[in-house]
Amino acid sequence: MVHVAIGVITCKRPAWLSRLLDSLIIQEINSDVKVTIFVVDNAIDEETKSVVLNKVISNSQISLHYDTEPQAGIVFARNKCVELFQEADADFLLFIDDDEWTRDTDWIQRLLDAAGKYGTDIVTSRVISIGADDVPNWAIELIYGDNPYSEGDPVKAFYTNNLLLSKNAIEKTIPCFDARFAMTGASDYHFALRCNHLGLSCVYTEAPVIEEFPKSRASVKWFCRRGFRSGVGYTRSHLFEEQPVKAVIRVCLMSGVRVARGILSVLTGIFTTDKRKLVDGLFRFCAAAGTIAGLFGVKHEEYKVIHGK
């Protein structure tokens, strides 16, 4: 029997969590697979707890559990999922965000099949963003851009919004997520970097999930702040994991690349009146600034604001 643990981190998003759980408890899996869904509440919210406890599951192969992580910060909640995975003695840990839901009822099985087919410790797939009411198309198109991967492609930078990890990957990286990224984001990029250095491979498979992009994020200001945070997280990750000289050279080169791409995107946006291109250029400028700022110990605490419901 293959045991899959699903880690769902949530913080004051009971309506979105309910939608996600509805998509998980109807998953179709092979008869030799069992699934345990762990919801880790980082806000210890009674409404969230009620959502989890009131779900009715008809498939005996799937179970649902509610737990909490009192220490605020996405890193601590992710590591709580790892702890629960170990206690359950599961074979795989699957991460999905609480603002997402599965597109297909064989999502879990697709990821498992890919791990077996490609003999890899890590499998990831894409996120399809759709807008809430009145969210402009440019913001939806910009958040993830075009998917660059095809089935079986190797992936170096992966994130916990749609990710399957083997027990081997977990055991080699514990503690998986670094507390220095608790409120800043980028702990999953840092985790991916560590996996690369340890020789753990990741492949892409076609098992997408859907994300609702809230109107509160659909602004130039939010994308610029996200770009800056992304740049800072990139720099801090490489400074933590590489020799200082190598990391500084890498960071400076990346900053230059981001500036060059930003100029191209801004000019394209101006001459074609394409707001997506214009904001993409501003995002890249801010990412370049964050990349340099990270060298001086600057941090940006993105996760103090909760978007969604």
Secondary structure as UniProt FT lines:
FT   STRAND          2..10
FT   HELIX           14..24
FT   TURN            25..26
FT   TURN            31..32
FT   STRAND          33..41
FT   HELIX           46..53
FT   TURN            60..61
FT   STRAND          62..68
FT   HELIX           74..87
FT   TURN            88..89
FT   STRAND          92..96
FT   TURN            98..99
FT   STRAND          100..102
FT   TURN            105..106
FT   HELIX           107..118
FT   STRAND          122..124
FT   STRAND          127..131
FT   TURN            133..134
FT   HELIX           137..144
FT   TURN            151..152
FT   TURN            160..161
FT   STRAND          162..166
FT   HELIX           167..173
FT   HELIX           179..181
FT   TURN            182..184
FT   HELIX           187..197
FT   TURN            198..199
FT   STRAND          202..204
FT   STRAND          209..213
FT   HELIX           215..217
FT   HELIX           220..241
FT   HELIX           244..272
FT   HELIX           275..293
FT   HELIX           294..296
FT   HELIX           302..304
//
